[in-house]
Structures are given as C-alpha cells and as structure tokens.
Amino acid sequence: MGKTKVLPPIDNKILLMPAAKLAEKIRRKQLSCEEVMKVYIERSKQIHPFINAVVDERYDEALKEAQAVDEFLSTSEKLVDDIAKDTPLLGVPFSCKEAIGVKDLLITLGMVCFKTRRAEKDSDAAALYRKAGAIPLTITNIPESCMWWESANHVYGMTKNPYDNARTVGGSSGGEGSLITSAGAVIGIGNDLAGSIRIPASFCGIYGHKPTRGIVSNKLAFQEPPETECFGQFISTGPMCRYAEDLPLLTRVLANNHENVRWNDKVDFCRVKFYYMEEIPGLLTGAIPEVKESIKKAVKHFEEQYGVRAVKVNLSEMKYAMQMWECKLLEAGSPSFKSLIAGIYGHINLYWEAIKNVFHCSPHTLPAIYFAMVDRRDKDDFYFKCLKKYDDLKSKFEDILQGDSIFLMPTHRETPPHYLMTIPKYKNIGYTSIFSILGFPSTQIPAGLCNGLPIGIQAISRPYGDHLTIATALELDQVFNGWISPCPVSV
C-alpha cells in the first residue's frame, strides 16, 4: 500500500459543523446553502486522490439545488420553526452508499457485469433524506456485491482508510465511513446485513446506527431479484455521521417517525439496566486489551454518574455468532454467494476464478471468491445445532433486554485489520452479525484511538429501543470525545 498519505487539513469551519447546526444556520440565513455546497464539493474533490471513496457525483445538480434553497429562503414568508419542522435537513449535503442508490447515479453493486448501470429513481432512504430537505452530493464505494467487510472491487478500485492506508475501511458501507471521517461529507446512508454500517463506522471512527428491523424501508433504487428478498428479514438501512448529536434526527427522518419508537422520551439512565460483554471468547475472536478497556470505561461512567450497577454476562452461544448468522440466512432461503457474484453470467467456476485472480484476470475480487467458496449450503447436524443455539441466545437476550435496558459490547475485536487479513479473520464479524439476525437496534460509538487507529463499542437494546441506544451514544460522546480527525485541523 505504501506510506500513508496524510489528508489535506480541514481548513473551513463549515466542515466541522454537525448537520443539525448546518441546517439551522441555512434556514436562518446565517450561511448560504450555496456556500455550504461549494465547501463540501471542494473538500470531496480535494481528498479523492487520497482515499478513493467517491464513485459518482452530482456536483452541478447539487449546486443548482442549493441555489434554489437560497432563493426559497430569500422569498418565503414561512416561519423558521415551520421550516425546521417540515424540512429539518434543508440544504444539508449528504452522501449515500452506492448500492442503495440515488437517481441517475451509478448503481453497479461493485460488479463488473453491471458497471454501466444507473439508478432510475431514488432509493426510499435517499428519498426520505431529500424529503427532509437534504441534497444528495455523492455516492461511495462498496465491496463486490456488498458481501464483504472491505470496500474494494474491480469497478472502482479500493477505498483507503485515512488513518492508515494499509488498513481496511471496513464494509460494506466503507466508502461512507472513509468519506465522512475525512470531512468529505457530514452525513450519509448505509445498510447493514452483518455489520455493514457498524464495522466501517468503527474502523473510521464515526457514528453509525443499525435501526430496529423493519422501521426503515430497505427498498433500493433498482429492482432486486426475487431470490434476494429474504435478505430483507435481516438488513437494516440507517444513518452514518461524524457527530452523535445528528443521530436522533437522522434516524427519525429515515424511520419516518415510526410510531413504535419513543422518539420524544428523555432517557433517565438512573432507571436503565446495563449489561455488558468485553469480548467474544476465543483464540481468534477475543478482543485486544484496549477494546476491553473501552467497555470498562463506558461501564464505569454509567455506574459512577448514575448509580447503576452494570452486570457482566457470559453468553456462551456468542462463540457461534458468525455461524448462527450463516445458518439463519440459509434457513431463510438465501441464494448462494456464488450465484450472487455470478450476476448476469449465471454460473462461474470458483477455482478457475481463483487461478485467474492470481494473474489479475478475474472480474471478481479474492475476498468474493473466498466467501463464495466457504459459503455454508449444507443443512447438516451443525446447521441444526446453530439454529438451536440461536434460539437459546435469543431467549437470553429477551430476558436481559426487558424494559429500558442496554447491552454494551465491542463493535469489533480490534483496530482495522490490514487489507486481505479480513479473510482469515472473517468470523470476527460475529460481533455485529448476531444483532442483524436478532433484529435489535445497535449504535456504533467511537471509543478513541489505539496506536493511531480507531476502535469502537456498540450499544444494543430491545426492538424499538432505538432511542435508548442513541441516547447512550450521546452520553458516551462526552466520555470518548467522539470523532477524532485523521488529518490536521487548521481553523
């Protein structure tokens, strides 16, 4: 990968404003929307050679839409409070994961066979951001077919981690993570089937929220093949951002104020029950000391500040977290990953593709080929054993997470791995994948740096307890100091 290239410094205060603050200043005409858009366009262009996160853009259209916002504000008699209520993100630029989709921009899924395909409409998530007044600016990189936790493919290349170019940004929403932490965007949209919001958010030192299953529409900007509909049982679309204070608004916008979430409740942590795990035990899954220490630090904060007693739990079933995820997908009727990466070709020979990959002749990446090879397809004794362990684990979590309860554990066992080291370590995504199949809300919280690299923890709660996990993120923002810039700040 070569020596890490230090990003250009952040030299404009607009780039350091949370989305909610930007929107307020725009609607009060303290900042012009056009100025905000120009600043983010310039930053996006400036950092692109360093991180390769943006894969398509609509700079000209976004600038025209920003000018239209300024024109509306200069002539409208609408009250500022009414503007805030109807369009709370008015004028704020946003980025979006390529595979989710923005009208007229590329939507290839990182697959060579779809390299010219464009979205004919907005995804539901992008449309909801637009309805709230936000303006789409860019779309960002993903892994091939979105089924890996690195963001590299043979359509767009590899997205780099600005903290260390030799390390992965995570996936599958890795372009979002890299762009947002580099101040190329302030807010974005990802989706999460096994950790695809939370892992890149952790590896890039930002916030990401996987909502309760079903409260946010997962409808993409293209017609999905019928065989992938089963993924809808487990996938969640959610926000990614630099600032914790933006999480409540962004989640409400994407969830369209879903009636089952107590959005307006002020969380009283004195009455919240806390549980935690420091790691998933195991030779390859155990957490590094700094990650375990971050869990202890979070627990200590709530115990000392609110007089609660957090309970450390031992959930032995968690050792099978990744295998449970694989078996639950198989139970739901998921297609083989081999068929997914084959795309329009219908069939591929994985061993031949592996040989071609050595000579850089395959349209498929090595992680995609590997994952297709190890993809579990047998409903054997181990399959039924994992389903039984899943049922046991689900029952334990349902007992633990009654009422106002929070479960804390690492988002990942370590700092971002080196590229391709995700292959031997792929079962480590069990830290996040288990909560995707359970359908619980989970918020990734940056927990500082370890040897200059981000680490993170996640707050999990019962279904529709999104307000609890987000409130936990807001509280711990004060403990861990939130986002830490990967580059100099000179404003």
N, C-alpha and C positions, 0 to 999 in steps of 0.2 A: 504493500500500500504506500510505502514511502513515508517521509516525515509528515506529521500532521501540519496542515496549513491553517494558521490562525486566521479566523474570520476578520474582516474589516470591523473596526469598532462601531458600536452603536452610538451615533452622534446626533440623534434628534430625539427630543423628549417625547414626541408623539409615539415613537416606537416602544416607549416604556409605560404607556397608559393602558390600563385594563379596558376591555371592550365596553363595559358599562359606563366608564368615565368618558371614553371617546364619544359614545352615543349622546351622553348628556351635554358635552361641550358642543357637539354638532347641532343638536336641536335648539340649544340656547344661543347659537350663532357666535360662540366664543372661538370656534375653529370652523373653517370651511371644510366641507366634505371633500372638495376637490384637492385641497392641500393634504388631507389625510391620505387620500388615494395616491397622490403623487409620491408621497413619502414611502408608502408601502410598495409601490411599483418599483421605485428606485432601489429599495433595500432588497427586494426579491431578485432583481437583475444583478445587483452587486454581489450577493452571496452565492448565486447559482454555480459559478465555476468551482466553488469550494465544497459544496455539499451535494449537488445534483438531486435536489428534492422535487423541484417543479418540473412536470412533464407536459403541461399545456397551460395556456393562459388566455385571458380575455382583457388585457390591459386597456385597449382602446375603448371597448364597450363599457368597462367598469368606470373609466374616466368620464364618459358621457353620462352614465347613470349618476355619478357623483355630482356632476354639474346640474343635473335635473333635481337632485335633492336640495342643492343650494338655492335653485330657482324656486322650488316649492316653499322652502322656509322663508325666503325673502318676500313672498307674496301672500302666504297663507295667514289667515286670521285664527287658525286653530290654536288653542291653548297648549302651552308647553307640556302640561300634565297630561293632556289628552293624546298628544303625540307620543309621549313616553308610554302611555297605556296601550295604544294601538300598534305602534311600531317601536318597541323598546330598543331595537338594534339599528335604528335608522342611520344609514351612512357608514356603518362599520364594515370594512372589507373582511372576507373570510376565504379560507382555503378548504378543499374537500378531497378526500381520498379518491383516487382515480376510479376505482371500481364501483363507487357509489353513484357518481355521475352528476354532471352539470350540462345543461343543454348546449349543444353544438361543440362541446369539447370531447377529446378522445376518451374512449372507454374500452380499452383493449384487454383488461384484466392481466396486463403484463404478458400476454401470449402473442407470439409471432403470427399465429394464424388469424388474429383479429387486429393486427397492427394499424389498420386504417379505419377501424370502426369508430363512429362518433355517436354521442348521445342525442337522440331525437327529442328528448324532454328532460326536465329536471327530475332527479330522484325526489321522493317525498321529503327527505330530510333537508336537501338543498332548498326545496320549495318553501319549507317552513321557516328556514333562516331568511329567505327572501321576503316572505310574508311579514316577518318581524322587522323588515327594513334593511337587513344586511345585504351586501353586494358581493357576489362571487368574483374572486380575482384569479385564483389559480387552482389547479388540481395537482395531486402529488403522487409520488412513486409508491409501488407495492411489490411484493414478490409475485412470481408466476402463479396465476390462478388464485392468488391471495391465500395460499395454503402453506405458508412457512413463516418463520419468525426472523427472517432477514428481508430487506427490501431491495432486491436485485432481480433483473430479468434481462432477456435478450432483445427487448424492445427499447428500453430506456437506459439500461445500464444499472449501476449500483449507486444507491444513496449512501452518503458518508455521515458518520457521527462527528459533529463539530468538536466534541470533547477529545476525541482520539480517532483519527481517520482509519485506523486499523481495526476499530471495533464496530460491531453491528449497531444499527439504529433500531433493530427490532422489526417486527412486522405483525400483522400485515399493513398496519397504518403507519409504517416507518417514515414515509415521506412527510406526513403530517408532523410527526414528532420532531424530525430534524429541522423542518422549516419554521415551526412555531418557536422552538427553543433558540433558533438563530435570529429571531425577531423579523422573520420574513412574512409572518402572519401573526395575528393576535389570537384568533380563534379558528377552529377547524371542526371537521366532522370525520369520525372514523366509525368502523363497526367491528364487532368483537364476537368471534365464534369460539376462541380458545385463549384469548388474551390479546387480541389484535389491536385493542385500544390501550390496554393497561401496560403491556410489555414495552412498546415503543415509548409510551409516556414515561415509564420508569427509566428506560435506557437513555432518554433525552432530558430527564429532569423536569418534566412538566406535569400538569394535572390531566387526568382522563377519567371519565365516568362511564361505566357499563351499566345502563339502567336495568331496572326490573324487566324481565322478559315480557314483551308484548305492549309496553306503554309507549314505545316509539315505533313508527312504521319503518319496516326494513325494505320497502319497495324501492328497487333500484331504477336506474334510468334506461334499462333495456329489458327486454322480455327474457326472463330466466327460463332455462329448460325445465320441464316438469320434474325431471329426476332430482333436481337440486332443491325442490320446495321443502324437503324435510329439514334442511338447514334452518329454516325459519323458526323451528321449535327451540333453537338454542342460540341463535345470533341476536345481538342487540346493537342498535345504532346509537351513538352517543357523542358528546362533545369532548374536544381536547383543547386545552388552553394553557397559557402561562400563569394566569392569576386565579387563585382559588375563589376570589370574590365573584368571578364570572360564572362559576359552575351553577349556582341556583337558577339564574336567568336562562342560561343556555339550555339547561335540562328541561325547564318548563316550556321553553319555546319548542324544542324537539318533541316533547311529550304532549304538546298541545293542551297543557294544563290538565293532564289526565286526572280524573275525578278520584281515583283510589289513593293518590299520594297526598299527604297532609302538607301541602306546599307552604302554607302560612304559619304552621306551628313553630314556635320558638322552642328549640330543644333545650331541656333542662338536664344537663349532664349529671347532676346530683341524683337524678332518678333513672339514669341509664345503666343497664347491666353490661359489664365489659368482660369479654373472654378473649384469649389470645393463644397463638402458637408461634414459637420463634423460628420454626423450620419444619419441613417435611423430612423426618429422619431417613438416613440412608447414605451410603458411600458416595453416591453421585448427586444426591438431591439435598443433602444437608447445607444449611446456609453458612456463609462466611461470618466471622465474628462481628464485623461492622454492621451487617444486616440485622443480626440478632440483637445487637446493642440498640439499634434504632427502634425495634419493637419495645425493648425495655424502657427506652426513653419516653416513648409515647404513653406506655402504661403508667410510668411514674408520674407523668404530668397529670393525667386524669385522677390518679389516686391522691396526689398532693393538693391539687387545685379544687377538687370536687368531693373529696372524702369518700370516694367509691373504693371498692376492693375488686380488682380485676382477677379473674380466675384463669389460670393456665390449664389448658385442656390437652389431653392426649387422645387424638383421634387416629387410631392405628390404621384405619381404612385409607387415610390420606396417602399412604405409601403407594397405593394403586391408582392415584388420581388420574394420571395420563391414560392408563389402560381403561379405566372406567369411562373416560371421555370417548375413547375409540369404540368401546363396546356399545355405548348409548347411541352413537351415530349409526353404527351398524344395525342396532335394533330398530332405529327409526327409518331404515331403508335407504341410507345414504349411498350414492354411487361410489364406485371405486375411484381413488385419486388418479389412477392410471387413465380412466375414461375421462376424467375432468381435464387433465393436461393434454390429452389427445385432441380435444377440441373438434374442429371440423374434419380432422383426418379419420376419426372413428376408432382407430386402433394403432398402437405403437408397440414396438419391441423394446422393452426397457433395457435389456442387456446390450442391444445394439446401440441404443441411445447413450448408454454409459460409455461405451467404446468411442463413439463419435464425440462425446463431450471432452474426452482427453485431448482430442485434436481440434477442439473448438468448432466442431461441425454440427453439433446438435442444436435445434431450436429451443431445447429445454435446459434449464439450469441443473447443476448437480444436486442441490437440495430437493428439487422437484422430483428428479429421477429416484433419489434415495427414498423419499417419503412414499412414492408410489410402490416401491419395492417392499417396504415394511408395512404397508397399509394392511391392517387386520381385516380379513374377509371370512374367517372360519368361525362358525358358531359351535365351538368345541367346549370341553369342560371348563377351560379357563374363562371363556366368554360368560358362561352362566355363573361362575364364581364371582366375576367382576360385577355383574348385574346385581347379585346378592349383596355384595359389599357396598354397592351404590345405594341400595335400598336401606341398608343399615346406617350408612353415613347420613343420608337424607333425614332419617328419623332422629338421629342425634342432633343434627342442626336445627330441626324443627323444635326440639325440646329446648335447645340452648337459646335460640333467637325468638323467643316469645316476647311480645310487648316491645318496649323500647330497649333494644339490645344491639350491641356492636361486637363484631368479631374482628380482631386485628391479626394480620399475618403478613409476611413479606410478599411483595408483588413478584419478586424473583429471588433466587438464592444468592445472586452475586451481581457484580457490576456487569456492564455489557461485554459479552464474550468477543473474542476475535472472530473475524469472518470465517465461515465454514466450520468453526468449532461448535456451532449450533447443531451440527449433525450428530456427533457423539453425545451431545447434551440435550437432545430433543425432548426427553421425558421430563425435563425441568419445567416445561410449560404447564405441568400439572398444578403448579401454584395458582395459576389463573384459570386453566381449562375447567376445573371442577366446578367453579362458580358459574360458568357459562351453561353447563348442563343442568345445574340446580336451578338456574334462572334467577338467582339472587342479585340485588344491586351491589356493585362494588366500585369504590372510588380509589384510584391510584393517587398517592400522595408523595411528592418528592421528599426524601429524607436526608438531603445533603449530598456531599461528595465523599468518595473513598478513593484515595490516591488520584484525585482529579476527575473521577468518573462518577456519574450519578447512581444512586441507589434509591429504592422506593419501598413503601409499605402500602397495603390496601386495607380499607375499612369495608366490611361486609355486613349486611343486615338482612332481615326477612324481606319477602316480596312486598313491594310498595313502601319499603323503608328508605327510599332514595334520599329523603330529607335528612335522615339520620346519618347516612354515610357522608353526605355533602357537608353537613354541619360539623362532622368530625374532621373533614379536610380543612374547613375554615379555621377550626380550633388549632389543629396541628400546624397550620401555616405559620403561626406565631412561634411554635417550638422549633421547627426545622428551617424557618426563613424562606420557604417556598423555592421558587425558581432562582437558580444561580447562573448567571450569564456565562456561556462558554467563550466569550470574547470580551475585550476591553469595552468599558462604557465611558464615554467622554462627553457627558452632558452635565 
